[in-house]
């Protein structure tokens, strides 16, 4: 039964697009639905699309077969005869044509149409228009009439969906022809699908999605271009600057830009025609008029200003000609035409303290830091650069280091004297930075505290922006006994092999040893500063051990470390029981010694569960996991050595057990997908017996964990029957499945869903007619 909607369909405004745009689609299928987390419907396909080219012209596709590759529960057929979209200066238009369309969902014939078309026309001048044609429309196998911009037509049909009791597939159809001042849209058929029924006793409606058959839309082209902004709106008199102009009606490949009548180059229009970029030509300093033109006309002019790029500047001098690499030298540049200069760079780095006298003949700046040697000096104008005479940077020097020796543990305060030390940011002794740097404002001295270092001479480098000052072998480290402050971690396994970190001072890379209770550690690695090391512990007796760090200069005060038992003396003496089912779940008691600290028990390669270890270390209990028939090794996992009992447990095959059937009933015609929950199911070797018929193992799908399976019911007479599952271990217990007569109204469920009011009235009318006919026949017989 088909039911027309009561609400009037409102006008649908087309989505706004750029002027002149047009597009069409033949068939769009966008459907998906899940029931209890399982996908029952999936389809995503668009057959036939056309989009008018941005630069004008026509895009067309023809004679496309309709299909839904990769879909679940959905098939579609027919032909997209043509989709086309055209863009021109005077008009834009689009059309779509589909023949012999068919849509089937969950095995139900939902939608059929013999001829479907949609057109949209948007002239530059005049009214926009949308039109549709629709012949041979059927919904759920019944002919229907679908009127443009009228109430929706709806219908439903019973379907079988696992987990959705009394499932119905519902469809609502609309047809729209919409026009606005700037556009038009025609959609011949838009079908919105839903599923309804009951899930776990709760009435539920599930959105499924939308199917569109024949869609066309367009936007009215702009009458003439407009220009709103130009950015940037100033640039060099020599040209070559890329500018962006925003507006409307720009035509790709058909737009020109001029600056005071001189054409720009590289004009590129964005696809929407609302912006363009262009490269400026050369021009005279001052304002210029910018015009944008297309075949549809020329915009009012935009303003642009050509800026001086320094070509009028003349430089006559630069003093002083040199200064330290740290910068800070005040430099004066003389000449003419300096008005408009914005900055002065030294080797690309900006100077500070920039000033220009009103006459434009003198510039004063403070030089930035730079490496030693000649530097390029440039006057920076708004639209260009002018080169000034070279400025030479002079490197700093070191004349003395006092004291020039100290312990390799660091901590010596050193005074360095020299020239050009202003701006020093650090002092390195070899590769290690000193600390507590203080620089005298005169730039002739500084103080710094030495870091730890290896015994022997190292270079001393004062780090200064532009150029460092270095004294080769300027400081000599002398050996000092090491200091050990901490060890982390301070305990570990008796078997050794643990990596520990020791912090302190005076450690020597390549010249430091570590012992644990007199036994040498391995892989001793000292950091560059000599303040920490890592080492791997040797084996040791359970209990405390003395850790000693030694270098060529002596030994540090000892640190404490504790060796812990690691399970190496553990033993397994028995398991009870040793036979259990392949489904797992057997509680096994393992006895032995040294089992304290056990972290797990594996049966073969699979871990058991519910591990409980007796505090005495003489026993533990664990629950077996599922496994394959036959013996497996039993492994007790301990922090040190694991204990293995070869073939310690054997899995035995047990008959399967069934706990539940979902659903518990289905139609006498069969075809119901039933999920059986339980245990002991074997993939590929499990059969199901129902209504005296055996479902072959190849038609039974078993989950990998053996705890559920699915099959489809055969046909059977109405009433209760039994379900039995058989596998390698024998036959299971029985559960009851009920076959019920199938009732198939247009709207309803697979069993006997309540009829709607319209359906009840229609059914009552049929009954009354039949009764009347029977009475008339009876009267004639009498």
C-alpha positions in Angstrom: 0.0 0.0 0.0 1.4 3.5 -1.0 0.6 6.4 1.3 1.0 10.1 0.2 2.5 12.5 2.7 0.2 15.0 4.4 2.7 17.9 4.5 3.2 20.2 1.5 6.8 20.0 0.1 8.5 23.4 0.5 10.5 25.1 -2.2 14.2 24.1 -2.2 16.7 26.9 -2.8 19.6 25.8 -5.1 23.1 25.9 -3.5 24.8 29.2 -4.4 27.6 28.8 -6.9 29.8 31.1 -9.0 28.0 33.0 -11.8 27.8 30.9 -14.9 28.3 27.6 -13.1 26.3 24.5 -14.2 26.4 20.8 -13.4 24.3 17.7 -13.8 24.2 14.2 -12.3 22.5 11.0 -13.7 22.1 8.7 -10.7 23.4 9.1 -7.1 23.2 6.2 -4.6 24.2 7.1 -1.1 22.9 4.4 1.3 24.2 2.8 4.5 22.7 1.2 7.6 23.8 -0.9 10.6 21.8 -3.0 13.0 23.5 -3.9 16.3 26.9 -2.8 14.9 26.6 -5.0 11.8 26.4 -3.4 8.3 23.2 -4.5 6.5 23.2 -1.9 3.7 26.1 -0.2 2.0 26.1 1.6 -1.4 28.0 4.7 -2.6 28.0 5.4 -6.3 27.5 8.3 -8.7 26.8 7.4 -12.3 27.1 10.2 -14.8 28.4 13.7 -13.8 29.0 16.8 -15.9 30.4 20.2 -14.7 30.6 23.2 -17.0 34.2 24.2 -17.7 35.3 27.3 -15.8 36.7 28.9 -19.0 33.4 28.2 -20.9 32.2 25.3 -23.0 30.4 22.0 -22.5 31.1 18.8 -20.4 29.2 15.7 -21.4 28.9 12.0 -20.6 26.7 9.5 -22.5 25.4 5.9 -22.4 26.6 4.9 -18.9 25.5 1.6 -17.5 24.0 2.0 -14.0 25.6 -0.2 -11.3 26.7 -0.2 -7.6 30.1 -1.9 -7.4 31.0 -3.2 -3.9 27.5 -2.6 -2.6 25.9 -4.6 0.3 22.2 -5.3 0.0 21.7 -2.9 -2.9 21.6 -3.3 -6.7 20.7 -0.8 -9.4 20.3 -1.0 -13.1 19.4 1.0 -16.2 21.3 3.5 -18.4 22.3 7.2 -17.9 21.6 8.3 -21.5 23.3 11.7 -21.1 24.5 14.3 -18.6 25.6 17.6 -19.9 26.6 21.0 -18.5 27.4 24.2 -20.5 28.9 27.6 -19.5 28.8 30.6 -21.9 28.8 34.3 -21.6 25.1 34.6 -22.4 23.7 31.5 -20.6 24.5 28.4 -18.5 22.5 25.2 -18.6 22.5 21.6 -17.6 20.5 18.4 -18.2 20.4 14.7 -17.2 18.5 11.8 -18.8 18.1 8.3 -17.4 16.2 5.3 -19.0 15.0 2.0 -17.5 16.1 2.8 -13.9 15.7 0.0 -11.2 16.7 0.0 -7.5 16.5 -3.1 -5.3 17.3 -3.0 -1.6 17.5 -6.1 0.7 15.9 -8.1 -2.1 12.9 -5.8 -2.5 12.1 -4.0 -5.7 12.0 -0.4 -4.4 12.0 2.0 -7.4 11.4 1.7 -11.1 11.1 4.3 -13.8 11.2 4.0 -17.6 12.1 7.6 -18.5 13.6 10.3 -16.2 14.9 13.8 -17.3 15.9 17.0 -15.6 16.9 20.4 -17.1 18.0 23.8 -15.8 18.6 26.9 -17.9 20.0 30.2 -16.6 20.2 33.0 -19.2 22.2 36.1 -18.6 19.0 38.1 -19.2 15.5 36.7 -18.6 13.9 34.2 -16.3 15.7 31.1 -15.1 13.9 27.7 -15.7 13.9 24.2 -14.2 11.9 21.3 -15.8 11.6 17.5 -15.2 9.9 14.6 -17.0 9.0 11.3 -15.3 7.4 8.2 -17.0 6.6 4.7 -15.7 7.3 5.4 -12.0 6.7 2.4 -9.7 7.3 2.3 -5.9 7.5 -1.2 -4.4 6.1 -2.6 -7.6 3.0 -0.3 -7.7 2.5 2.6 -10.2 2.6 6.0 -8.6 2.3 9.6 -9.7 5.0 12.0 -8.4 4.1 15.7 -9.0 6.8 18.5 -9.0 6.9 20.5 -5.8 3.9 18.5 -4.4 3.6 16.4 -1.2 5.9 13.4 -1.0 4.8 9.9 -2.0 5.8 7.2 0.5 5.6 3.4 0.8 7.0 0.5 2.6 7.6 -3.2 2.4 8.5 -6.0 4.8 12.2 -7.1 4.7 14.3 -9.6 6.7 17.1 -7.9 8.7 19.0 -9.9 11.4 18.4 -8.3 14.8 15.6 -6.0 13.6 12.3 -7.7 14.4 9.3 -6.8 12.2 11.6 -5.0 9.8 10.1 -2.6 7.2 11.9 -0.8 4.4 10.4 2.7 3.9 10.7 5.1 1.0 9.6 8.8 0.6 9.8 10.3 -3.0 9.9 14.0 -4.0 10.2 15.8 -7.3 11.4 19.4 -7.3 11.6 22.2 -9.9 13.1 25.3 -8.2 14.0 28.7 -9.6 15.5 31.8 -8.0 16.6 35.2 -9.3 20.1 33.8 -10.0 19.7 30.1 -10.5 17.6 27.0 -11.2 17.5 23.4 -9.9 15.6 20.3 -11.2 15.6 17.0 -9.3 13.2 14.5 -10.9 13.3 11.8 -8.2 14.8 12.1 -4.7 14.1 8.9 -2.6 14.8 9.0 1.1 15.0 5.5 2.7 14.7 4.3 6.3 14.4 1.0 8.1 11.9 0.5 11.0 11.2 -2.3 13.4 12.0 -3.4 16.9 15.5 -3.9 18.4 15.6 -5.7 21.7 12.0 -4.8 22.3 12.4 -1.1 21.4 10.7 0.4 18.3 13.5 1.8 16.1 13.8 3.8 12.9 17.2 3.7 11.2 18.1 6.3 8.5 19.4 4.6 5.3 20.2 7.4 3.0 19.2 9.0 -0.3 18.9 8.1 -4.0 18.7 10.8 -6.7 17.6 10.1 -10.3 18.3 13.0 -12.8 19.5 16.3 -11.3 20.5 19.5 -13.0 21.3 23.0 -11.8 22.8 26.2 -13.1 23.7 29.8 -12.1 23.0 33.0 -14.1 26.2 34.4 -15.7 27.4 37.8 -14.7 26.5 40.7 -17.0 29.9 42.5 -16.9 33.0 42.3 -14.8 33.5 44.4 -11.6 36.7 45.1 -9.7 36.8 45.7 -6.0 40.4 45.7 -4.7 44.0 45.4 -5.9 46.7 44.1 -3.6 49.4 45.2 -3.1 48.4 48.7 -4.4 52.0 49.9 -4.8 55.2 48.6 -6.2 58.5 49.3 -8.0 58.7 51.6 -11.0 60.6 48.9 -12.8 57.5 46.6 -12.7 57.7 42.8 -12.3 55.4 42.8 -9.2 52.6 40.2 -8.9 49.3 41.8 -7.8 45.9 40.2 -7.0 42.7 41.9 -8.1 39.3 40.8 -6.7 35.9 41.3 -8.2 33.4 39.4 -10.4 32.9 38.4 -14.0 36.6 37.7 -14.8 36.9 35.2 -17.6 39.7 32.7 -17.6 41.7 33.2 -20.8 39.6 36.2 -21.8 40.6 39.0 -19.4 43.2 41.8 -19.9 44.7 44.2 -17.3 46.5 47.5 -18.1 48.5 50.0 -15.9 48.1 53.5 -17.4 47.4 51.8 -20.7 50.4 49.4 -20.6 49.4 45.7 -20.6 50.3 43.6 -17.6 51.7 40.1 -18.2 50.9 36.7 -16.7 47.2 37.4 -16.2 45.7 34.3 -14.5 42.0 34.2 -13.5 40.7 32.0 -10.7 38.1 29.3 -11.8 35.2 31.2 -10.1 36.1 34.4 -11.9 36.2 36.4 -8.7 39.9 37.1 -8.6 43.0 37.2 -10.8 46.8 37.7 -10.6 48.9 39.8 -12.9 52.5 41.0 -13.2 52.9 44.8 -13.4 54.7 46.5 -16.3 57.3 49.3 -15.8 55.8 52.7 -15.0 56.5 56.3 -14.0 56.8 57.0 -10.2 53.4 58.1 -8.9 49.8 57.0 -9.3 48.6 54.8 -12.1 45.1 53.7 -13.4 44.5 50.0 -13.5 41.7 48.7 -15.9 40.3 45.1 -16.1 38.5 44.2 -19.3 36.6 41.1 -20.7 34.4 40.6 -23.7 31.5 41.8 -21.5 33.1 45.2 -20.7 35.7 47.2 -18.7 35.6 47.8 -14.9 36.0 51.3 -13.4 39.7 52.0 -12.8 41.5 50.9 -9.6 44.4 52.9 -8.1 48.0 51.8 -8.0 51.2 53.7 -7.1 54.6 53.2 -8.6 57.4 53.7 -6.0 61.0 54.8 -6.4 63.4 51.9 -6.3 66.6 53.9 -5.5 67.7 54.7 -9.0 68.1 58.4 -8.1 70.4 57.8 -5.1 74.1 58.7 -5.3 76.5 57.6 -2.5 79.8 59.5 -2.0 81.2 58.0 1.3 81.0 55.6 4.2 82.8 56.1 7.5 84.4 54.4 9.4 85.2 51.7 6.9 85.7 48.9 9.5 84.6 47.7 13.0 84.5 44.5 15.3 82.6 41.4 14.3 80.4 41.9 17.4 78.8 44.9 15.7 77.9 48.1 17.5 79.9 50.5 15.3 78.1 53.8 14.3 78.5 54.2 10.5 77.7 57.4 8.5 76.8 57.2 4.8 76.9 60.5 2.7 75.5 61.3 -0.7 72.2 62.6 -2.3 68.7 61.2 -3.1 68.4 59.4 0.3 64.8 60.5 0.8 62.5 57.5 1.0 65.3 55.0 2.1 63.8 52.7 4.7 66.8 50.8 6.1 70.5 49.8 5.7 71.6 46.1 5.6 75.0 44.7 6.3 75.4 41.3 4.5 71.6 41.1 4.5 71.3 41.8 8.2 69.4 44.9 9.3 71.3 47.7 11.1 69.9 49.6 14.1 69.7 53.3 15.1 68.7 54.2 11.6 68.2 58.0 10.9 68.2 60.2 7.7 68.6 64.0 7.6 65.8 66.0 6.1 67.9 67.0 3.0 68.4 63.3 2.2 72.2 63.6 2.1 73.3 61.7 5.3 72.3 58.4 6.9 73.5 57.2 10.3 73.2 53.5 11.5 74.7 51.1 14.0 76.4 48.0 12.3 75.0 44.6 13.3 77.2 41.5 14.1 78.8 39.7 11.1 81.7 37.4 10.4 85.1 38.8 9.9 85.8 40.2 6.4 84.2 42.6 4.0 80.4 43.1 4.2 77.9 44.2 1.5 76.2 47.4 2.6 72.8 48.2 0.9 70.4 51.1 1.2 66.9 49.6 1.2 64.2 51.6 -0.6 60.5 50.6 -0.7 60.9 49.2 -4.2 64.6 48.4 -4.5 68.2 48.4 -3.1 71.3 50.5 -3.8 74.8 49.3 -3.0 77.1 51.5 -0.7 80.9 51.1 -0.2 82.1 48.0 1.6 82.4 47.8 5.5 85.1 45.5 6.8 84.5 43.4 10.0 87.6 42.8 12.2 87.8 39.5 14.3 88.3 39.7 18.1 91.6 38.4 19.8 92.6 36.6 23.0 95.8 37.8 24.7 95.8 35.9 28.0 94.0 33.2 30.1 94.6 33.2 33.9 94.8 30.6 35.3 95.4 28.3 32.4 95.2 25.0 34.3 92.6 23.3 36.6 91.1 20.0 37.7 89.3 17.8 35.1 86.2 18.0 37.4 85.8 21.7 36.4 84.8 24.6 38.6 87.9 26.8 38.0 87.1 30.6 37.5 89.2 31.8 34.5 89.8 35.5 33.4 90.3 36.0 29.6 91.7 39.3 28.3 91.9 40.5 24.6 90.1 42.8 22.1 86.6 42.9 20.6 85.1 40.7 23.3 82.0 42.8 23.6 78.9 40.8 22.8 80.5 37.4 23.8 77.7 34.8 24.3 79.7 31.9 25.7 83.1 30.3 26.2 83.9 26.7 25.1 86.7 24.6 26.7 87.2 22.0 23.9 83.6 21.1 23.0 82.1 21.8 26.5 80.6 25.2 27.4 81.8 27.1 30.5 79.3 28.6 32.9 78.7 31.9 34.8 80.0 34.1 31.9 80.6 37.8 32.8 81.8 40.3 30.1 83.5 43.6 30.9 81.6 46.5 29.1 85.0 47.6 27.6 85.2 44.4 25.6 88.8 43.8 26.9 88.1 41.0 29.4 85.6 38.4 30.7 85.4 35.7 33.4 84.0 32.2 33.1 83.9 28.9 35.1 85.4 25.8 33.5 83.2 22.7 32.8 84.5 19.1 33.5 86.9 17.8 30.9 89.4 15.1 30.0 92.9 15.4 31.3 95.1 17.4 28.9 95.1 20.6 26.9 92.0 22.0 25.2 91.3 24.9 22.9 89.5 27.9 24.5 86.9 29.6 22.2 85.1 32.9 23.0 81.8 32.8 21.1 81.0 36.2 19.5 78.4 36.9 16.8 80.2 37.2 13.5 83.5 35.6 14.5 84.8 33.6 17.5 88.2 34.2 19.2 90.1 31.0 19.8 93.3 30.2 21.8 94.7 26.8 20.8 95.5 24.6 23.8 94.6 27.6 26.0 93.7 25.6 29.1 95.0 22.3 30.5 92.9 19.9 32.6 94.8 17.9 35.3 93.5 14.6 36.7 91.4 14.5 39.9 89.9 11.5 41.7 86.3 10.7 40.5 83.2 11.3 42.6 80.2 8.9 42.5 77.0 10.4 43.8 74.1 8.0 42.9 73.3 4.7 41.1 69.9 4.1 39.4 68.4 1.5 39.7 70.1 0.4 42.9 68.8 -3.2 42.8 68.5 -5.9 40.1 68.6 -9.6 39.2 71.2 -12.0 40.6 71.9 -13.1 37.0 73.1 -9.6 36.1 72.6 -8.0 32.7 70.9 -4.9 34.1 71.9 -1.4 32.7 72.5 1.1 35.5 73.3 4.8 35.5 75.9 6.3 37.9 76.1 10.1 38.3 79.0 12.1 39.7 82.2 13.9 38.4 85.6 13.1 37.1 84.6 10.1 35.0 87.0 9.6 32.0 85.6 8.3 28.7 87.5 5.1 27.8 89.4 5.2 31.1 86.8 4.3 33.8 86.0 0.9 35.3 83.1 -0.1 37.5 82.9 -3.2 39.8 80.0 -4.8 41.7 81.2 -6.8 44.8 84.7 -6.9 43.1 83.3 -8.3 39.7 83.7 -5.9 36.7 80.7 -4.5 34.9 80.6 -4.5 31.1 79.8 -1.9 28.5 80.9 1.1 30.6 80.0 4.3 28.7 80.9 7.8 30.0 79.2 11.0 28.8 81.3 13.8 27.2 81.2 15.9 30.4 82.4 13.1 32.6 79.4 13.6 34.9 77.6 10.3 34.3 78.1 6.8 33.0 76.1 3.6 32.2 77.2 0.1 32.8 75.8 -3.5 32.6 75.8 -5.4 35.9 77.7 -8.8 36.3 76.1 -11.8 38.0 76.2 -11.6 41.8 75.1 -13.3 45.0 71.7 -12.4 46.4 72.0 -9.5 48.8 74.0 -6.2 49.0 77.0 -5.5 46.8 79.6 -2.6 46.9 79.9 -0.6 43.6 83.2 1.2 43.0 84.0 3.6 40.1 87.7 3.9 39.3 89.8 6.1 36.9 93.5 6.6 36.5 93.3 9.3 39.2 91.8 7.0 41.9 88.6 5.4 43.0 85.3 7.1 44.2 83.6 6.4 47.5 81.6 3.2 47.1 77.8 3.1 46.3 75.3 0.4 47.5 73.5 -2.1 45.1 71.3 -5.1 46.0 71.1 -8.4 44.0 67.6 -9.9 44.0 66.5 -13.5 43.4 65.3 -13.9 39.7 63.6 -17.3 39.7 66.5 -19.3 38.5 65.9 -22.0 41.2 62.2 -22.5 40.3 61.0 -26.1 39.6 57.6 -27.7 38.6 56.8 -31.1 40.2 53.2 -31.7 39.1 50.0 -30.5 37.3 46.4 -31.4 38.2 44.4 -32.1 36.1 46.4 -32.9 33.0 43.2 -33.7 30.5 40.8 -30.7 29.7 38.5 -29.6 26.7 39.7 -27.7 23.7 37.3 -24.9 24.6 39.5 -24.1 27.6 38.2 -23.1 31.1 39.9 -25.9 33.1 41.3 -24.7 36.4 44.8 -26.3 36.7 46.9 -26.5 39.9 50.7 -26.4 39.4 53.0 -27.5 42.3 56.7 -27.0 42.7 59.3 -24.7 44.3 60.5 -21.2 43.7 57.2 -20.2 42.0 56.9 -16.9 43.9 56.9 -14.0 41.4 55.4 -16.0 38.5 53.9 -13.5 36.0 52.0 -15.9 33.8 51.5 -19.4 32.5 51.4 -20.3 28.8 49.7 -23.4 27.4 51.6 -23.8 24.1 51.8 -20.3 22.8 48.6 -19.1 24.4 48.5 -17.5 27.9 46.2 -18.8 30.6 44.0 -16.6 32.7 43.1 -16.0 36.4 46.6 -16.7 37.7 46.8 -17.0 41.5 50.3 -17.7 43.1 50.5 -19.1 46.6 52.8 -16.8 48.8 54.9 -19.9 49.7 56.0 -20.3 46.1 55.0 -24.0 46.1 51.9 -23.8 44.0 49.7 -21.7 41.7 46.4 -22.0 39.9 45.5 -20.9 36.4 42.6 -21.3 33.9 43.4 -22.9 30.5 42.7 -21.0 27.3 41.1 -22.6 24.2 43.5 -24.9 22.3 43.8 -27.5 19.5 43.4 -31.2 20.4 46.6 -32.8 21.7 49.4 -32.2 24.2 51.1 -28.8 24.7 54.0 -27.5 26.7 53.2 -25.7 30.0 55.5 -22.7 30.7 55.6 -20.8 34.0 56.9 -17.3 33.3 59.3 -15.9 35.9 61.4 -12.7 36.0 64.6 -14.7 35.3 64.4 -18.2 33.8 61.0 -19.6 32.8 60.1 -23.2 33.8 58.8 -25.5 31.1 56.9 -28.8 31.6 57.0 -30.5 28.1 53.6 -31.9 27.0 52.3 -31.0 30.5 48.7 -30.6 29.5 46.6 -32.4 26.8 43.5 -30.8 25.1 40.6 -33.2 24.5 37.7 -32.7 22.1 34.3 -32.1 23.8 30.9 -32.0 22.2 29.7 -28.4 21.4 27.2 -26.6 23.6 24.6 -24.2 22.3 23.2 -21.4 24.6 21.0 -19.2 22.4 19.4 -18.8 19.0 19.0 -15.3 17.4 16.3 -14.9 16.1 14.3 -17.8 17.7 11.7 -17.9 14.9 11.4 -17.4 11.2 9.1 -17.9 8.2 8.1 -21.3 6.9 9.6 -20.5 3.6 13.1 -20.5 5.2 15.9 -18.1 4.4 16.2 -16.7 8.0 19.9 -16.1 9.0 20.2 -17.5 12.5 23.1 -16.8 14.9 23.9 -19.7 17.4 25.8 -18.8 20.5 27.7 -21.4 22.6 31.1 -23.1 22.5 33.0 -25.9 20.9 32.2 -25.0 17.3 34.9 -26.0 14.8 35.4 -23.9 11.6 34.8 -26.2 8.5 33.8 -29.2 10.6 30.5 -28.2 12.1 27.0 -29.1 10.9 23.5 -27.9 12.0 20.4 -30.1 12.1 17.0 -28.3 12.0 13.5 -29.7 11.1 15.1 -33.0 10.4 17.4 -31.5 7.8 21.2 -31.2 8.0 22.9 -28.0 7.0 26.3 -28.9 5.5 29.5 -27.6 7.1 30.3 -25.6 4.0 27.0 -23.6 4.6 27.8 -23.0 8.3 29.9 -19.9 9.2 31.9 -20.4 12.5 33.6 -17.6 14.3 37.4 -18.0 14.9 36.9 -18.3 18.7 34.4 -21.2 18.2 31.8 -19.4 20.3 29.2 -18.5 17.6 28.0 -19.6 14.1 25.5 -18.6 11.5 23.3 -20.5 9.0 20.2 -20.0 6.9 17.0 -21.9 7.8 15.5 -24.3 5.2 11.8 -24.4 4.5 9.7 -26.2 7.1 6.1 -26.6 8.2 4.8 -24.1 10.8 5.4 -25.1 14.4 8.3 -25.8 16.8 11.3 -27.8 15.8 14.8 -28.5 17.4 18.2 -27.2 16.5 21.3 -29.4 17.2 25.0 -28.6 16.4 27.4 -31.4 15.7 31.3 -31.2 15.6 34.3 -33.4 16.1 33.3 -34.1 19.8 29.7 -35.1 19.0 26.3 -33.6 19.1 25.2 -30.7 21.3 22.1 -30.1 23.4 18.9 -29.1 21.7 17.2 -25.6 21.5 13.8 -24.8 20.0 13.2 -22.8 16.8 9.7 -21.8 15.7 8.5 -21.7 12.1 5.7 -19.2 11.6 3.5 -18.4 8.5 4.9 -15.4 6.5 2.5 -12.4 6.3 3.6 -9.9 3.6 1.6 -6.6 3.6 3.2 -3.7 1.7 3.8 -2.3 5.2 4.7 -4.7 8.0 7.2 -7.2 9.3 8.2 -10.8 8.5 5.8 -12.4 10.9 2.6 -10.5 11.7 3.3 -6.8 12.2 0.2 -4.7 13.0 -1.4 -3.2 9.9 -1.7 0.5 9.5 -5.2 2.2 9.7 -5.4 2.4 5.9 -4.3 -1.2 5.5 -6.9 -2.4 8.1 -9.7 -0.5 6.3 -8.6 -1.9 2.9 -8.5 -5.5 4.4 -11.9 -5.0 6.0 -13.3 -3.9 2.7 -12.0 -6.9 0.9 -13.5 -9.2 3.6 -16.9 -7.5 3.3 -16.9 -7.8 -0.5 -16.0 -11.5 -0.3 -18.7 -12.1 2.3 -21.3 -10.2 0.1 -20.3 -12.3 -2.9 -20.6 -15.5 -0.9 -24.1 -14.5 0.3 -25.2 -13.6 -3.3 -24.0 -17.0 -4.5 -25.7 -18.7 -1.6 -29.0 -16.8 -2.5 -28.8 -17.9 -6.1 -28.2 -21.5 -5.0 -31.2 -21.3 -2.7 
